[in-house]
Amino acid sequence: MERDTETIHEAYSFVCLHCGHGWEEEYEIRHTNDLAGHRRAEYFSHGRRVPSPLTLADCPDCNRGPIRILRPGRVKNARTYLA
């Protein structure tokens, strides 16, 4: 049984160092402590449970990598200069 759930929202920007594809994603992160005191984080995107973005290994565009994680908004800001 779990208790002490805290939910936060975080956003990340990603760029593939292989193909240059950039994207952004927002996550709902649910932090819980179980009765033994162990801390756990579950990530959700668009209502679905997903792996932590910190373990992301492949680009959704080219299915390769490596992937670099950037501050939120970096991809969106870069696109305004490229348009």
C-alpha positions as CSV (number, residue, x, y, z in Angstrom):
1,M,0.0,0.0,0.0
2,E,1.2,3.5,-0.8
3,R,0.7,6.9,0.8
4,D,1.9,10.5,0.6
5,T,1.4,11.1,-3.1
6,E,2.7,14.4,-4.6
7,T,2.1,15.3,-8.2
8,I,4.2,17.8,-10.1
9,H,4.3,18.9,-13.7
10,E,7.6,19.2,-15.6
11,A,8.5,19.8,-19.3
12,Y,11.6,18.8,-21.2
13,S,13.0,19.6,-24.6
14,F,14.9,16.9,-26.5
15,V,17.2,16.9,-29.5
16,C,18.5,13.9,-31.4
17,L,22.3,14.3,-31.9
18,H,22.0,11.9,-34.9
19,C,19.3,13.5,-37.1
20,G,18.8,16.9,-35.4
21,H,15.1,16.3,-34.7
22,G,13.8,18.3,-31.7
23,W,10.7,18.0,-29.7
24,E,9.2,18.9,-26.4
25,E,7.1,16.9,-23.9
26,E,5.2,17.7,-20.7
27,Y,5.0,15.1,-17.9
28,E,2.8,14.6,-14.9
29,I,5.1,13.1,-12.3
30,R,3.6,11.3,-9.3
31,H,6.0,10.9,-6.4
32,T,4.9,8.4,-3.7
33,N,6.3,6.9,-0.6
34,D,5.3,3.4,0.3
35,L,4.7,2.2,3.8
36,A,8.4,1.1,4.1
37,G,9.5,4.7,3.2
38,H,10.8,4.0,-0.3
39,R,10.3,6.9,-2.8
40,R,9.1,6.2,-6.3
41,A,8.3,8.4,-9.3
42,E,5.8,7.5,-12.0
43,Y,5.7,9.5,-15.3
44,F,2.6,10.2,-17.3
45,S,2.2,11.9,-20.7
46,H,-1.2,12.5,-22.3
47,G,-2.8,10.4,-19.5
48,R,-0.6,7.3,-20.2
49,R,2.1,6.0,-18.0
50,V,5.5,6.3,-19.7
51,P,9.1,5.6,-18.9
52,S,11.1,8.4,-17.3
53,P,12.4,10.9,-19.9
54,L,15.8,10.7,-18.2
55,T,16.1,7.1,-19.6
56,L,15.0,8.1,-23.1
57,A,17.4,6.4,-25.6
58,D,15.9,6.7,-29.1
59,C,14.6,9.5,-31.3
60,P,11.0,9.1,-32.3
61,D,11.9,10.3,-35.8
62,C,14.9,8.2,-36.7
63,N,14.8,5.6,-33.9
64,R,18.5,6.3,-33.2
65,G,20.3,8.5,-30.8
66,P,22.0,9.7,-28.7
67,I,19.4,12.1,-27.2
68,R,20.2,15.3,-25.4
69,I,17.8,16.7,-22.8
70,L,17.5,20.5,-22.7
71,R,15.6,23.1,-20.6
72,P,11.9,23.4,-21.5
73,G,11.2,25.8,-24.4
74,R,14.6,25.4,-26.1
75,V,13.2,23.6,-29.2
76,K,10.3,26.0,-29.5
77,N,12.6,29.1,-29.2
78,A,15.0,27.6,-31.8
79,R,12.2,27.0,-34.3
80,T,11.3,30.7,-34.3
81,Y,14.8,31.5,-35.6
82,L,14.6,28.9,-38.3
83,A,11.2,29.9,-39.6
